[in-house]
Amino acid sequence: MLKTLSGFKRLNADIPEELFKEFAKRCIEEGVSKKDSLVQLLEKEFFKNSKK
């Protein structure tokens, strides 16, 4: 089992296969890892109002 770094939380979710395939395809097209893509998406969604 992988250990999570201090200050981080592990994300675990059941995602529909088609949605995951589309997500993976976009990550490949953009040349970014799935982890980095998720971090960017979450930061954009949750911190969009605080950066103004």
Backbone torsions as a table, in degrees:
resi	resn	phi	psi	omega
1	MET	NA	134.2	-179.5
2	LEU	-75.3	143.7	176.7
3	LYS	-93.3	145.4	177.7
4	THR	-93.9	136.7	179.8
5	LEU	-63.5	152.4	177.1
6	SER	-59.6	135.8	-178.9
7	GLY	86.9	1.8	179.6
8	PHE	-120.3	157.4	174.9
9	LYS	-124.5	142.9	178.8
10	ARG	-82.8	138.0	179.4
11	LEU	-106.8	126.1	-179.7
12	ASN	-136.9	122.5	-178.5
13	ALA	-151.1	149.0	172.4
14	ASP	-87.4	121.5	-176.4
15	ILE	-120.9	136.3	177.3
16	PRO	-55.5	140.5	-174.4
17	GLU	-56.7	-44.2	-178.9
18	GLU	-63.2	-40.7	178.3
19	LEU	-64.5	-42.1	179.2
20	PHE	-65.4	-41.2	178.7
21	LYS	-60.8	-42.3	178.5
22	GLU	-64.7	-42.1	177.9
23	PHE	-61.3	-46.8	179.7
24	ALA	-63.3	-40.5	179.2
25	LYS	-61.5	-44.5	178.9
26	ARG	-64.7	-38.1	177.8
27	CYS	-61.3	-43.6	179.0
28	ILE	-64.1	-45.9	-180.0
29	GLU	-60.6	-37.8	-178.5
30	GLU	-86.5	-9.0	179.3
31	GLY	68.1	35.0	-178.7
32	VAL	-125.3	149.5	179.6
33	SER	-71.8	158.7	178.5
34	LYS	-61.4	-40.6	179.3
35	LYS	-60.7	-49.9	-179.4
36	ASP	-63.3	-37.6	178.6
37	SER	-63.8	-43.2	178.8
38	LEU	-65.4	-41.3	178.8
39	VAL	-61.4	-45.7	179.3
40	GLN	-61.4	-44.2	-179.6
41	LEU	-62.6	-45.9	-179.8
42	LEU	-66.4	-41.6	178.2
43	GLU	-62.4	-43.8	180.0
44	LYS	-62.1	-43.2	-177.0
45	GLU	-71.7	-43.7	-173.2
46	PHE	-91.7	-20.8	-177.7
47	PHE	-114.3	9.5	-176.1
48	LYS	-61.1	-36.3	-178.9
49	ASN	-81.6	-26.6	-177.3
50	SER	-79.4	-15.2	-178.9
51	LYS	-90.7	-0.3	-178.1
52	LYS	-83.6	NA	NA
